[in-house]
Amino acid sequence: MFNIVLVEPRIPQNTGNIGRLCVAGWGRLHLIHPLGFSVSQKEIKRSGMDYWQKLEVIEWENLSSFWQKHPVGENHFFFSTKAQSNYFGASFSDECFLYFGREDAGLDTKILEQYPNQTYKLPMREGRSINLATCVGAVLYEAIRQNLQLLEGG
């Protein structure tokens, strides 16, 4: 399974859609607090539809507690519009960790500076950005493309 790590997400509908992507796309969802919503909010359940109860979702008090359990290694990838490298160049493996930041602020700059060789962006017009769920979907399905034979058991 792939690990989608949402660091302090703010919009419940995005998280619901990402949860749905995880169920369909061999993913497990990690939510790093503080969140901008409650996971019991109806907006998150409505976006995730009937997929939410099938989702493996793990909540973490903060990023430090997450990293105590899952120390950053070469299978951790960070996504930001501020990155220099395009995500098409990343080699994703099963059980990799794909990090995405807050909708309004992205990932902390300190993280991006600490792991520049593991930080990637999606190509898009300068000055533009796409919805968080769309970004997660693009990256997750690139990881699936790279690992499809393994995922399907062949």
Buried (B, 14 or more C-beta within 10 A) or exposed (E): EBBBBBBBBBBBBBBBBBBBBBBBBBBBBBBBBEBBBEBEBEBBBEBBEEBBEEBEBEEBEEBEEBBEEBEBEEBBBBBBBEBEEEBEEBEBEBEBBBBBBBBEEBBBEEBBEEBEEBBBBBEEEEEEBEEBBBBBBBBBBBBBEBBEEEBEEE
